[in-house]
Amino acid sequence: MLASLRFNGAQAAAELAAQVSLSRSKIGQELGRLQELGFVERAGKAASQGGRRSGLVQLSRRLRFVGVDIGATSLDVGVTDGLLELVAHTSEPIDIKDGPDAILGRAVEVIDKLRAEGHLPALNGVGVGVPGPVSFRDGFTVSPPIMPGWDRYPVREHFTQQLDCPVQLDNDVNLMALGEMYCGLARSVPDFLFVKIGTGIGCGIVTGNRVLRGSNGSAGDIGHIAVHDTGPVCGCGRTGCLEAWFSGASLSRDATALARGGESPGLHELLGDRDALTAHDVGIAMRHGDPQALGLVRDGGRRLGRVLAGLVNFANPAMIVVGGGVAGLGHPLLAEVRSELYRRSTPLATSTLPIALSELGEHAGVVGAAALISDQVFGAGPTP
Amino acid sequence: MLASLRFNGAQAAAELAAQVSLSRSKIGQELGRLQELGFVERAGKAASQGGRRSGLVQLSRRLRFVGVDIGATSLDVGVTDGLLELVAHTSEPIDIKDGPDAILGRAVEVIDKLRAEGHLPALNGVGVGVPGPVSFRDGFTVSPPIMPGWDRYPVREHFTQQLDCPVQLDNDVNLMALGEMYCGLARSVPDFLFVKIGTGIGCGIVTGNRVLRGSNGSAGDIGHIAVHDTGPVCGCGRTGCLEAWFSGASLSRDATALARGGESPGLHELLGDRDALTAHDVGIAMRHGDPQALGLVRDGGRRLGRVLAGLVNFANPAMIVVGGGVAGLGHPLLAEVRSELYRRSTPLATSTLPIALSELGEHAGVVGAAALISDQVFGAGPTP
């Protein structure tokens, strides 16, 4: 019922009753209960249809969900209302390697600050995303390669104890997919892939409107698919992995090397006396026509496209959404991905396959995290 | 209720009522209706538990489902009872290129023959598998690359008209996966991949006990994933596809070339004055210690393993089942697949991942086809 109000907005009690197959008397009881809990409120009268005008109900405007998106190098916290509209958002740099005590402590501080600023008249639930595999049932991370100190740390419990509200934990890319499914490009698409290109590369898989997490929560771990027999050594210890060839981290590494080696005057100038260039710098240089920067992006797009071509043959999605910080490289990257994908996948799988940039952009993670916990609190929705 | 009887065997009406949440009076009505339809029958009394001994019901022993497994070069027809136990099975060579009229006509003849032999006291439904993409909803094949003349041919309607019973059509590999899920190795595994190595290579994907068919029915089409930039020209017109490098057809091609070129005395002798060697011949030569034959199998296993490694990172299945005719190559093939898979996938995804040969073997397709239509007739089960 709450999910129906989220999806359809304010409705008459009679309409709602029909939708959830409750009798007239039962719906009154149930709405009374939800009103007491602070989940719904009255919203004036419906337009008359000849008879007595019936009262409308809607989700309470005081409902608030918090999405916490913990990345390798950033902490984003967003507040949404019951309709998953973002009402506040903060972002700050972190280093995931500082460990769970420091990072989770900071996340709670940010939430407290948002509360002090009046953004949280209520706190109905918190969704949390982390950049590694998660045991969804247990609410902790499992062997996260880039998160030393986080293995099996009880993240969900930490928030539950500190904030005294329902909490759910998931992998950050799954949450970005969920955000795009509820509020972004993929609203009407039951089967799609969300590809996040950030420090590493990951993929959220949605089939039949459900996030596919796999047998132990590591589904979508495409950054470690081998694209060559050899290549730069990856963070996972092997060679040839996609993200060792192309990701925010590898762009930074390769661009910095080109700048230092003098191959690219443009990148050299951008580097100045800094330690390293970023993927963002590569984008700037590329837009200024630097051929080396463009080459890095094209090579990366081709490798990503090659991996996606295999996954498209395998999963036959109806759409691919590309997000994460490096997605800001935009058109030249997507053009290369598309070209490789259309060349290497079967025509049946690609003939109507759009490949598009995330609509929610940097907000996808926090909105998806709010959607996750909102589904649990509302006892409905396609996930988990 | 019928699915429960299939899964649990004979049960007392009271037990059944509790399982499907029906009142005592409603269950009597419903069982009466199912008995009239010929779906259930009485099966003696339950052991006394102090009170009145209640009557047991079970699936009618006269229930029969037919599974038709149309391959590129073979037509298999199986008959199962209501419990999906195989009670009859026939297999004969065909050429899928003869087109739908010839092949489907022959399938109906075979079913008529099985009926004449007394194997079909009833015909409660027919499941049909074809070696190409299928529009599951429409009951026809879609752009099947190796099936000229079959595009959008109304296969389901053909059988419905000829046999006057419920019919469902699916891709053959999806059906093999379904067979293994109901009656084989994967009985207790909600997420697994079924890899068929026959003339070509395909994959059935089961997630959460459901077959994943993708947005237009082509999910699992892994034979056309590129393993190299170049390679033998594939039936699809591109180069580098997995099945152009390794499949029943490519083993036949490569072994025949080795035999003719004189590189392998063993293969040369096996060839004799035949036109070509088969994958089966390669197995024979390999077991006789022919190093060239073993080399073909190892190279193929390595390429298959490389593709599967990517899919394991992506989908994180709990098991991989390998079937199809070429699976008969057995241990040397699986050893190479495993080695490549464990080397290239993330440890989290492979630490508890069994890779096993199909338990149902050549029966997987017909049993899966029977399971598909049985689920529809019983109005239950995890598929579709």
Contacts between the chains, C-beta under 8 A, distances in Angstrom:
chain1	res1	chain2	res2	distance
A	133	B	348	5.9
A	142	B	348	6.7
A	143	B	347	7.5
A	143	B	348	5.1
A	145	B	346	7.9
A	190	B	215	7.9
A	191	B	214	6.4
A	191	B	215	4.8
A	203	B	314	6.9
A	205	B	314	7.4
A	205	B	315	7.5
A	207	B	207	6.6
A	207	B	212	5.5
A	208	B	210	7.4
A	208	B	212	8.0
A	210	B	208	7.5
A	212	B	207	5.5
A	212	B	208	8.0
A	212	B	315	7.1
A	213	B	316	7.5
A	214	B	191	6.4
A	214	B	315	6.1
A	214	B	316	2.5
A	214	B	317	7.0
A	214	B	349	7.5
A	215	B	190	7.9
A	215	B	191	4.8
A	215	B	316	5.5
A	215	B	317	6.1
A	215	B	318	3.6
A	216	B	316	6.4
A	216	B	318	8.0
A	216	B	348	6.6
A	216	B	349	7.5
A	216	B	352	7.7
A	217	B	316	7.4
A	218	B	313	7.7
A	218	B	316	4.7
A	218	B	346	6.6
A	218	B	348	4.8
A	218	B	349	5.1
A	219	B	314	6.8
A	219	B	315	5.6
A	219	B	316	3.9
A	220	B	314	6.6
A	220	B	316	7.8
A	221	B	313	4.8
A	221	B	314	7.4
A	221	B	316	7.3
A	221	B	346	5.8
A	221	B	348	7.7
A	221	B	349	6.8
A	222	B	310	7.6
A	222	B	313	6.0
A	222	B	314	5.6
A	224	B	313	5.6
A	224	B	345	7.6
A	224	B	346	5.2
A	225	B	309	7.3
A	225	B	310	4.2
A	225	B	313	5.3
A	225	B	314	7.2
A	226	B	306	7.0
A	226	B	309	6.8
A	226	B	310	7.2
A	226	B	344	5.1
A	236	B	346	6.6
A	238	B	344	7.4
A	240	B	344	7.9
A	306	B	226	7.0
A	307	B	310	7.0
A	309	B	225	7.3
A	309	B	226	6.8
A	310	B	222	7.6
A	310	B	225	4.2
A	310	B	226	7.2
A	310	B	307	7.0
A	310	B	310	5.8
A	310	B	311	7.7
A	311	B	310	7.7
A	311	B	314	5.7
A	313	B	218	7.6
A	313	B	221	4.8
A	313	B	222	6.0
A	313	B	224	5.6
A	313	B	225	5.3
A	314	B	203	6.8
A	314	B	205	7.4
A	314	B	219	6.7
A	314	B	220	6.6
A	314	B	221	7.4
A	314	B	222	5.6
A	314	B	225	7.2
A	314	B	311	5.7
A	314	B	314	6.9
A	314	B	315	7.6
A	315	B	205	7.5
A	315	B	212	7.1
A	315	B	214	6.0
A	315	B	219	5.6
A	315	B	314	7.6
A	315	B	315	7.8
A	316	B	213	7.5
A	316	B	214	2.5
A	316	B	215	5.5
A	316	B	216	6.4
A	316	B	217	7.4
A	316	B	218	4.7
A	316	B	219	3.9
A	316	B	220	7.8
A	316	B	221	7.3
A	317	B	214	7.0
A	317	B	215	6.1
A	318	B	215	3.6
A	344	B	226	5.0
A	344	B	238	7.4
A	344	B	240	7.9
A	345	B	224	7.6
A	346	B	145	7.9
A	346	B	218	6.6
A	346	B	221	5.8
A	346	B	224	5.2
A	346	B	236	6.6
A	347	B	143	7.5
A	348	B	133	5.9
A	348	B	142	6.7
A	348	B	143	5.1
A	348	B	216	6.5
A	348	B	218	4.8
A	348	B	221	7.7
A	349	B	214	7.5
A	349	B	216	7.5
A	349	B	218	5.1
A	349	B	221	6.8
A	352	B	216	7.7
